[in-house]
Amino acid sequence: MSRVAPVEAPFSEALQERFGRVLPPNVEPPVLYRIVARNESLFVNLVDSGTLGATGLFDRGVLERRLREVLILRTCHAASNEYEWNLHVSIGLSALMGLTAEEIADTREEAPAAETWSPAERLAMELADALVRRIAVEDTLFERLRERFDEATLIEMTQLIGWYTTVAMQVALTRPALDRYGL
């Protein structure tokens, strides 16, 4: 049971409209969305600002979809965020973004299999681990990242990791029950 009870239907007109923007018809909003909606103005702002959309947080359509999903799953693992990792996998978002079941499972390994990932994906996972676990990026990692990504992309990746680390904090506070999509 969640520490903070999620809002239940019938939802206010404002929440119903925002849930409709970010979810397919007839899909119950995830537990964490409904918990955050306890602060209705915050949830409305997340949707209205474009911070929360149909493919999750901070999807500006700039990062390649598969790389973005790898970053999210690895950030969830590094931040011990089982809830969000499970949500992305159970709703099929990770598969939709091009990850196989084996790749999805490998995002949870302490040392992901090098042969499974492209060099860019391996570096992205290293960045997520460094930022979440140590809040530090050593010079050698930065130089390897700069060989693969431009500065604008590195800033975007860092923001994405930060947003999903924030989600991990919200999950740690509220302990939402796992959603049962696809289970």
Rosetta constraint file for C-alpha pairs under 8 A:
AtomPair CA 1 CA 175 HARMONIC 7.64 0.50
AtomPair CA 1 CA 176 HARMONIC 6.80 0.50
AtomPair CA 1 CA 177 HARMONIC 5.56 0.50
AtomPair CA 2 CA 6 HARMONIC 7.85 0.50
AtomPair CA 2 CA 174 HARMONIC 6.03 0.50
AtomPair CA 2 CA 175 HARMONIC 5.10 0.50
AtomPair CA 2 CA 176 HARMONIC 4.33 0.50
AtomPair CA 2 CA 177 HARMONIC 5.45 0.50
AtomPair CA 3 CA 173 HARMONIC 7.66 0.50
AtomPair CA 3 CA 174 HARMONIC 4.88 0.50
AtomPair CA 3 CA 175 HARMONIC 5.78 0.50
AtomPair CA 3 CA 176 HARMONIC 6.97 0.50
AtomPair CA 4 CA 35 HARMONIC 6.48 0.50
AtomPair CA 4 CA 174 HARMONIC 5.43 0.50
AtomPair CA 4 CA 175 HARMONIC 7.73 0.50
AtomPair CA 4 CA 176 HARMONIC 7.57 0.50
AtomPair CA 5 CA 35 HARMONIC 6.37 0.50
AtomPair CA 6 CA 31 HARMONIC 6.22 0.50
AtomPair CA 6 CA 32 HARMONIC 7.36 0.50
AtomPair CA 6 CA 33 HARMONIC 7.97 0.50
AtomPair CA 6 CA 34 HARMONIC 4.68 0.50
AtomPair CA 6 CA 35 HARMONIC 4.17 0.50
AtomPair CA 6 CA 36 HARMONIC 7.73 0.50
AtomPair CA 6 CA 37 HARMONIC 7.52 0.50
AtomPair CA 6 CA 38 HARMONIC 6.87 0.50
AtomPair CA 7 CA 11 HARMONIC 7.40 0.50
AtomPair CA 7 CA 34 HARMONIC 5.16 0.50
AtomPair CA 7 CA 35 HARMONIC 6.30 0.50
AtomPair CA 7 CA 37 HARMONIC 6.66 0.50
AtomPair CA 7 CA 38 HARMONIC 6.18 0.50
AtomPair CA 8 CA 34 HARMONIC 7.44 0.50
AtomPair CA 11 CA 15 HARMONIC 5.91 0.50
AtomPair CA 11 CA 16 HARMONIC 5.62 0.50
AtomPair CA 12 CA 16 HARMONIC 6.06 0.50
AtomPair CA 13 CA 17 HARMONIC 6.11 0.50
AtomPair CA 14 CA 18 HARMONIC 6.35 0.50
AtomPair CA 14 CA 44 HARMONIC 7.27 0.50
AtomPair CA 15 CA 19 HARMONIC 5.97 0.50
AtomPair CA 15 CA 37 HARMONIC 7.48 0.50
AtomPair CA 15 CA 40 HARMONIC 7.21 0.50
AtomPair CA 15 CA 43 HARMONIC 7.95 0.50
AtomPair CA 15 CA 44 HARMONIC 6.95 0.50
AtomPair CA 16 CA 20 HARMONIC 6.12 0.50
AtomPair CA 17 CA 21 HARMONIC 6.52 0.50
AtomPair CA 18 CA 22 HARMONIC 6.63 0.50
AtomPair CA 18 CA 44 HARMONIC 6.53 0.50
AtomPair CA 18 CA 47 HARMONIC 6.36 0.50
AtomPair CA 18 CA 48 HARMONIC 7.91 0.50
AtomPair CA 19 CA 23 HARMONIC 5.85 0.50
AtomPair CA 19 CA 29 HARMONIC 6.68 0.50
AtomPair CA 20 CA 24 HARMONIC 6.85 0.50
AtomPair CA 20 CA 25 HARMONIC 6.77 0.50
AtomPair CA 21 CA 47 HARMONIC 7.84 0.50
AtomPair CA 21 CA 53 HARMONIC 7.28 0.50
AtomPair CA 21 CA 54 HARMONIC 7.11 0.50
AtomPair CA 22 CA 47 HARMONIC 7.67 0.50
AtomPair CA 22 CA 52 HARMONIC 7.33 0.50
AtomPair CA 22 CA 53 HARMONIC 4.98 0.50
AtomPair CA 22 CA 54 HARMONIC 4.15 0.50
AtomPair CA 22 CA 55 HARMONIC 7.72 0.50
AtomPair CA 23 CA 27 HARMONIC 6.48 0.50
AtomPair CA 23 CA 29 HARMONIC 7.15 0.50
AtomPair CA 23 CA 54 HARMONIC 5.94 0.50
AtomPair CA 29 CA 33 HARMONIC 6.30 0.50
AtomPair CA 29 CA 34 HARMONIC 6.56 0.50
AtomPair CA 30 CA 34 HARMONIC 6.48 0.50
AtomPair CA 30 CA 179 HARMONIC 6.24 0.50
AtomPair CA 31 CA 35 HARMONIC 6.18 0.50
AtomPair CA 31 CA 176 HARMONIC 6.31 0.50
AtomPair CA 31 CA 177 HARMONIC 6.89 0.50
AtomPair CA 31 CA 178 HARMONIC 7.42 0.50
AtomPair CA 31 CA 179 HARMONIC 6.36 0.50
AtomPair CA 32 CA 36 HARMONIC 6.11 0.50
AtomPair CA 32 CA 171 HARMONIC 7.59 0.50
AtomPair CA 32 CA 176 HARMONIC 6.17 0.50
AtomPair CA 33 CA 37 HARMONIC 6.05 0.50
AtomPair CA 33 CA 43 HARMONIC 7.76 0.50
AtomPair CA 34 CA 38 HARMONIC 6.78 0.50
AtomPair CA 35 CA 39 HARMONIC 8.00 0.50
AtomPair CA 35 CA 174 HARMONIC 7.87 0.50
AtomPair CA 35 CA 176 HARMONIC 7.85 0.50
AtomPair CA 36 CA 40 HARMONIC 7.42 0.50
AtomPair CA 36 CA 42 HARMONIC 7.52 0.50
AtomPair CA 36 CA 43 HARMONIC 6.16 0.50
AtomPair CA 37 CA 41 HARMONIC 7.78 0.50
AtomPair CA 37 CA 42 HARMONIC 7.21 0.50
AtomPair CA 37 CA 43 HARMONIC 5.20 0.50
AtomPair CA 37 CA 44 HARMONIC 7.92 0.50
AtomPair CA 39 CA 43 HARMONIC 6.46 0.50
AtomPair CA 40 CA 44 HARMONIC 6.06 0.50
AtomPair CA 41 CA 45 HARMONIC 6.04 0.50
AtomPair CA 42 CA 46 HARMONIC 6.20 0.50
AtomPair CA 43 CA 47 HARMONIC 6.49 0.50
AtomPair CA 44 CA 48 HARMONIC 5.95 0.50
AtomPair CA 45 CA 49 HARMONIC 5.70 0.50
AtomPair CA 46 CA 50 HARMONIC 6.38 0.50
AtomPair CA 46 CA 51 HARMONIC 5.11 0.50
AtomPair CA 46 CA 52 HARMONIC 5.37 0.50
AtomPair CA 47 CA 51 HARMONIC 5.99 0.50
AtomPair CA 47 CA 52 HARMONIC 4.89 0.50
AtomPair CA 47 CA 53 HARMONIC 6.38 0.50
AtomPair CA 50 CA 58 HARMONIC 7.38 0.50
AtomPair CA 51 CA 57 HARMONIC 5.55 0.50
AtomPair CA 51 CA 58 HARMONIC 4.91 0.50
AtomPair CA 51 CA 59 HARMONIC 7.43 0.50
AtomPair CA 52 CA 56 HARMONIC 5.60 0.50
AtomPair CA 52 CA 57 HARMONIC 4.53 0.50
AtomPair CA 52 CA 58 HARMONIC 6.25 0.50
AtomPair CA 52 CA 59 HARMONIC 7.77 0.50
AtomPair CA 53 CA 57 HARMONIC 6.30 0.50
AtomPair CA 53 CA 58 HARMONIC 7.60 0.50
AtomPair CA 53 CA 59 HARMONIC 7.15 0.50
AtomPair CA 55 CA 59 HARMONIC 6.66 0.50
AtomPair CA 55 CA 93 HARMONIC 7.62 0.50
AtomPair CA 57 CA 160 HARMONIC 7.69 0.50
AtomPair CA 57 CA 163 HARMONIC 6.99 0.50
AtomPair CA 57 CA 164 HARMONIC 7.64 0.50
AtomPair CA 58 CA 160 HARMONIC 6.33 0.50
AtomPair CA 58 CA 163 HARMONIC 7.36 0.50
AtomPair CA 59 CA 63 HARMONIC 7.98 0.50
AtomPair CA 61 CA 65 HARMONIC 7.73 0.50
AtomPair CA 63 CA 67 HARMONIC 6.84 0.50
AtomPair CA 63 CA 68 HARMONIC 5.93 0.50
AtomPair CA 63 CA 153 HARMONIC 7.38 0.50
AtomPair CA 63 CA 156 HARMONIC 7.82 0.50
AtomPair CA 63 CA 157 HARMONIC 7.88 0.50
AtomPair CA 64 CA 68 HARMONIC 6.12 0.50
AtomPair CA 65 CA 69 HARMONIC 6.27 0.50
AtomPair CA 65 CA 97 HARMONIC 5.69 0.50
AtomPair CA 65 CA 98 HARMONIC 7.98 0.50
AtomPair CA 66 CA 70 HARMONIC 6.25 0.50
AtomPair CA 66 CA 97 HARMONIC 5.04 0.50
AtomPair CA 66 CA 98 HARMONIC 5.75 0.50
AtomPair CA 66 CA 99 HARMONIC 6.92 0.50
AtomPair CA 67 CA 71 HARMONIC 6.23 0.50
AtomPair CA 67 CA 121 HARMONIC 6.21 0.50
AtomPair CA 67 CA 124 HARMONIC 7.69 0.50
AtomPair CA 68 CA 72 HARMONIC 6.30 0.50
AtomPair CA 68 CA 157 HARMONIC 7.90 0.50
AtomPair CA 69 CA 73 HARMONIC 6.14 0.50
AtomPair CA 69 CA 94 HARMONIC 6.25 0.50
AtomPair CA 69 CA 97 HARMONIC 6.63 0.50
AtomPair CA 70 CA 74 HARMONIC 6.01 0.50
AtomPair CA 70 CA 107 HARMONIC 7.37 0.50
AtomPair CA 70 CA 121 HARMONIC 6.98 0.50
AtomPair CA 70 CA 124 HARMONIC 7.74 0.50
AtomPair CA 70 CA 125 HARMONIC 7.24 0.50
AtomPair CA 71 CA 75 HARMONIC 5.92 0.50
AtomPair CA 71 CA 124 HARMONIC 6.23 0.50
AtomPair CA 71 CA 125 HARMONIC 6.14 0.50
AtomPair CA 71 CA 128 HARMONIC 6.60 0.50
AtomPair CA 71 CA 157 HARMONIC 7.72 0.50
AtomPair CA 71 CA 160 HARMONIC 7.85 0.50
AtomPair CA 71 CA 161 HARMONIC 6.92 0.50
AtomPair CA 72 CA 76 HARMONIC 6.14 0.50
AtomPair CA 72 CA 85 HARMONIC 7.91 0.50
AtomPair CA 72 CA 160 HARMONIC 7.57 0.50
AtomPair CA 72 CA 161 HARMONIC 6.84 0.50
AtomPair CA 72 CA 164 HARMONIC 6.69 0.50
AtomPair CA 73 CA 77 HARMONIC 6.25 0.50
AtomPair CA 73 CA 85 HARMONIC 5.72 0.50
AtomPair CA 73 CA 88 HARMONIC 7.86 0.50
AtomPair CA 73 CA 104 HARMONIC 7.73 0.50
AtomPair CA 73 CA 107 HARMONIC 6.30 0.50
AtomPair CA 73 CA 108 HARMONIC 7.99 0.50
AtomPair CA 74 CA 78 HARMONIC 6.07 0.50
AtomPair CA 74 CA 107 HARMONIC 5.48 0.50
AtomPair CA 74 CA 108 HARMONIC 6.99 0.50
AtomPair CA 74 CA 125 HARMONIC 5.94 0.50
AtomPair CA 74 CA 128 HARMONIC 6.47 0.50
AtomPair CA 74 CA 129 HARMONIC 7.42 0.50
AtomPair CA 75 CA 79 HARMONIC 6.00 0.50
AtomPair CA 75 CA 125 HARMONIC 7.80 0.50
AtomPair CA 75 CA 128 HARMONIC 5.44 0.50
AtomPair CA 75 CA 129 HARMONIC 6.95 0.50
AtomPair CA 75 CA 132 HARMONIC 6.94 0.50
AtomPair CA 75 CA 161 HARMONIC 6.12 0.50
AtomPair CA 75 CA 164 HARMONIC 6.63 0.50
AtomPair CA 75 CA 165 HARMONIC 6.85 0.50
AtomPair CA 76 CA 80 HARMONIC 5.98 0.50
AtomPair CA 76 CA 81 HARMONIC 4.72 0.50
AtomPair CA 76 CA 82 HARMONIC 6.79 0.50
AtomPair CA 76 CA 84 HARMONIC 6.52 0.50
AtomPair CA 76 CA 85 HARMONIC 5.61 0.50
AtomPair CA 76 CA 164 HARMONIC 6.93 0.50
AtomPair CA 76 CA 165 HARMONIC 7.34 0.50
AtomPair CA 76 CA 168 HARMONIC 7.05 0.50
AtomPair CA 77 CA 81 HARMONIC 6.03 0.50
AtomPair CA 77 CA 82 HARMONIC 7.12 0.50
AtomPair CA 77 CA 85 HARMONIC 7.19 0.50
AtomPair CA 77 CA 107 HARMONIC 7.15 0.50
AtomPair CA 77 CA 108 HARMONIC 5.71 0.50
AtomPair CA 78 CA 128 HARMONIC 7.25 0.50
AtomPair CA 78 CA 129 HARMONIC 5.75 0.50
AtomPair CA 78 CA 132 HARMONIC 6.16 0.50
AtomPair CA 78 CA 133 HARMONIC 6.41 0.50
AtomPair CA 79 CA 132 HARMONIC 6.27 0.50
AtomPair CA 79 CA 133 HARMONIC 7.23 0.50
AtomPair CA 79 CA 165 HARMONIC 6.49 0.50
AtomPair CA 79 CA 168 HARMONIC 6.25 0.50
AtomPair CA 80 CA 168 HARMONIC 7.40 0.50
AtomPair CA 81 CA 85 HARMONIC 6.38 0.50
AtomPair CA 81 CA 168 HARMONIC 5.28 0.50
AtomPair CA 81 CA 171 HARMONIC 7.11 0.50
AtomPair CA 81 CA 172 HARMONIC 7.90 0.50
AtomPair CA 82 CA 86 HARMONIC 5.90 0.50
AtomPair CA 83 CA 87 HARMONIC 6.19 0.50
AtomPair CA 83 CA 171 HARMONIC 7.17 0.50
AtomPair CA 83 CA 176 HARMONIC 7.35 0.50
AtomPair CA 83 CA 177 HARMONIC 7.82 0.50
AtomPair CA 83 CA 178 HARMONIC 5.92 0.50
AtomPair CA 84 CA 88 HARMONIC 6.26 0.50
AtomPair CA 84 CA 167 HARMONIC 7.74 0.50
AtomPair CA 84 CA 168 HARMONIC 7.62 0.50
AtomPair CA 85 CA 89 HARMONIC 6.35 0.50
AtomPair CA 86 CA 90 HARMONIC 5.72 0.50
AtomPair CA 86 CA 178 HARMONIC 7.54 0.50
AtomPair CA 87 CA 91 HARMONIC 6.03 0.50
AtomPair CA 87 CA 178 HARMONIC 7.66 0.50
AtomPair CA 87 CA 179 HARMONIC 6.66 0.50
AtomPair CA 87 CA 181 HARMONIC 7.64 0.50
AtomPair CA 88 CA 92 HARMONIC 6.44 0.50
AtomPair CA 88 CA 93 HARMONIC 5.27 0.50
AtomPair CA 88 CA 94 HARMONIC 5.84 0.50
AtomPair CA 89 CA 93 HARMONIC 6.07 0.50
AtomPair CA 89 CA 94 HARMONIC 5.42 0.50
AtomPair CA 89 CA 95 HARMONIC 7.32 0.50
AtomPair CA 89 CA 104 HARMONIC 7.78 0.50
AtomPair CA 90 CA 180 HARMONIC 7.44 0.50
AtomPair CA 90 CA 181 HARMONIC 5.39 0.50
AtomPair CA 90 CA 182 HARMONIC 5.30 0.50
AtomPair CA 90 CA 183 HARMONIC 6.82 0.50
AtomPair CA 91 CA 181 HARMONIC 5.51 0.50
AtomPair CA 91 CA 182 HARMONIC 6.20 0.50
AtomPair CA 92 CA 96 HARMONIC 6.08 0.50
AtomPair CA 92 CA 182 HARMONIC 7.82 0.50
AtomPair CA 93 CA 97 HARMONIC 6.16 0.50
AtomPair CA 94 CA 98 HARMONIC 6.70 0.50
AtomPair CA 94 CA 99 HARMONIC 5.73 0.50
AtomPair CA 94 CA 104 HARMONIC 7.30 0.50
AtomPair CA 95 CA 99 HARMONIC 4.85 0.50
AtomPair CA 95 CA 100 HARMONIC 6.13 0.50
AtomPair CA 95 CA 101 HARMONIC 7.54 0.50
AtomPair CA 99 CA 103 HARMONIC 5.89 0.50
AtomPair CA 99 CA 104 HARMONIC 6.21 0.50
AtomPair CA 100 CA 104 HARMONIC 6.12 0.50
AtomPair CA 101 CA 105 HARMONIC 6.21 0.50
AtomPair CA 102 CA 106 HARMONIC 6.13 0.50
AtomPair CA 103 CA 107 HARMONIC 6.50 0.50
AtomPair CA 103 CA 116 HARMONIC 6.89 0.50
AtomPair CA 104 CA 108 HARMONIC 7.69 0.50
AtomPair CA 105 CA 109 HARMONIC 7.50 0.50
AtomPair CA 106 CA 112 HARMONIC 5.58 0.50
AtomPair CA 106 CA 113 HARMONIC 6.98 0.50
AtomPair CA 107 CA 112 HARMONIC 6.31 0.50
AtomPair CA 108 CA 112 HARMONIC 7.53 0.50
AtomPair CA 112 CA 116 HARMONIC 7.76 0.50
AtomPair CA 112 CA 122 HARMONIC 7.98 0.50
AtomPair CA 113 CA 117 HARMONIC 7.22 0.50
AtomPair CA 114 CA 122 HARMONIC 7.13 0.50
AtomPair CA 117 CA 121 HARMONIC 5.73 0.50
AtomPair CA 117 CA 122 HARMONIC 5.93 0.50
AtomPair CA 118 CA 122 HARMONIC 6.26 0.50
AtomPair CA 119 CA 123 HARMONIC 6.23 0.50
AtomPair CA 120 CA 124 HARMONIC 6.14 0.50
AtomPair CA 120 CA 148 HARMONIC 6.54 0.50
AtomPair CA 121 CA 125 HARMONIC 6.26 0.50
AtomPair CA 122 CA 126 HARMONIC 6.29 0.50
AtomPair CA 123 CA 127 HARMONIC 6.17 0.50
AtomPair CA 123 CA 144 HARMONIC 7.70 0.50
AtomPair CA 123 CA 145 HARMONIC 6.48 0.50
AtomPair CA 124 CA 128 HARMONIC 6.30 0.50
AtomPair CA 124 CA 157 HARMONIC 7.98 0.50
AtomPair CA 125 CA 129 HARMONIC 6.17 0.50
AtomPair CA 126 CA 130 HARMONIC 6.10 0.50
AtomPair CA 126 CA 141 HARMONIC 7.97 0.50
AtomPair CA 127 CA 131 HARMONIC 6.07 0.50
AtomPair CA 127 CA 137 HARMONIC 7.25 0.50
AtomPair CA 127 CA 141 HARMONIC 7.74 0.50
AtomPair CA 128 CA 132 HARMONIC 5.91 0.50
AtomPair CA 128 CA 158 HARMONIC 7.94 0.50
AtomPair CA 128 CA 161 HARMONIC 6.33 0.50
AtomPair CA 129 CA 133 HARMONIC 5.57 0.50
AtomPair CA 129 CA 134 HARMONIC 7.57 0.50
AtomPair CA 130 CA 134 HARMONIC 5.32 0.50
AtomPair CA 130 CA 135 HARMONIC 6.07 0.50
AtomPair CA 130 CA 136 HARMONIC 5.71 0.50
AtomPair CA 130 CA 137 HARMONIC 5.79 0.50
AtomPair CA 131 CA 135 HARMONIC 4.12 0.50
AtomPair CA 131 CA 136 HARMONIC 5.54 0.50
AtomPair CA 131 CA 137 HARMONIC 6.64 0.50
AtomPair CA 131 CA 158 HARMONIC 7.94 0.50
AtomPair CA 131 CA 161 HARMONIC 7.76 0.50
AtomPair CA 132 CA 161 HARMONIC 7.75 0.50
AtomPair CA 132 CA 165 HARMONIC 7.04 0.50
AtomPair CA 137 CA 141 HARMONIC 6.40 0.50
AtomPair CA 137 CA 142 HARMONIC 6.37 0.50
AtomPair CA 138 CA 142 HARMONIC 6.26 0.50
AtomPair CA 139 CA 143 HARMONIC 6.11 0.50
AtomPair CA 140 CA 144 HARMONIC 6.35 0.50
AtomPair CA 141 CA 145 HARMONIC 6.11 0.50
AtomPair CA 142 CA 146 HARMONIC 6.10 0.50
AtomPair CA 143 CA 147 HARMONIC 6.36 0.50
AtomPair CA 144 CA 148 HARMONIC 6.80 0.50
AtomPair CA 145 CA 149 HARMONIC 5.82 0.50
AtomPair CA 145 CA 154 HARMONIC 7.78 0.50
AtomPair CA 146 CA 150 HARMONIC 6.06 0.50
AtomPair CA 146 CA 151 HARMONIC 7.16 0.50
AtomPair CA 149 CA 153 HARMONIC 6.04 0.50
AtomPair CA 149 CA 154 HARMONIC 6.36 0.50
AtomPair CA 150 CA 154 HARMONIC 6.39 0.50
AtomPair CA 151 CA 155 HARMONIC 6.20 0.50
AtomPair CA 152 CA 156 HARMONIC 6.27 0.50
AtomPair CA 153 CA 157 HARMONIC 6.07 0.50
AtomPair CA 154 CA 158 HARMONIC 6.12 0.50
AtomPair CA 155 CA 159 HARMONIC 6.25 0.50
AtomPair CA 156 CA 160 HARMONIC 6.25 0.50
AtomPair CA 157 CA 161 HARMONIC 6.21 0.50
AtomPair CA 158 CA 162 HARMONIC 6.07 0.50
AtomPair CA 159 CA 163 HARMONIC 6.19 0.50
AtomPair CA 160 CA 164 HARMONIC 6.38 0.50
AtomPair CA 161 CA 165 HARMONIC 6.08 0.50
AtomPair CA 162 CA 166 HARMONIC 6.19 0.50
AtomPair CA 163 CA 167 HARMONIC 6.43 0.50
AtomPair CA 164 CA 168 HARMONIC 6.30 0.50
AtomPair CA 165 CA 169 HARMONIC 6.43 0.50
AtomPair CA 166 CA 170 HARMONIC 6.37 0.50
AtomPair CA 167 CA 171 HARMONIC 6.15 0.50
AtomPair CA 168 CA 172 HARMONIC 6.08 0.50
AtomPair CA 169 CA 173 HARMONIC 6.25 0.50
AtomPair CA 170 CA 174 HARMONIC 6.11 0.50
AtomPair CA 170 CA 175 HARMONIC 7.97 0.50
AtomPair CA 171 CA 175 HARMONIC 5.09 0.50
AtomPair CA 171 CA 176 HARMONIC 6.36 0.50
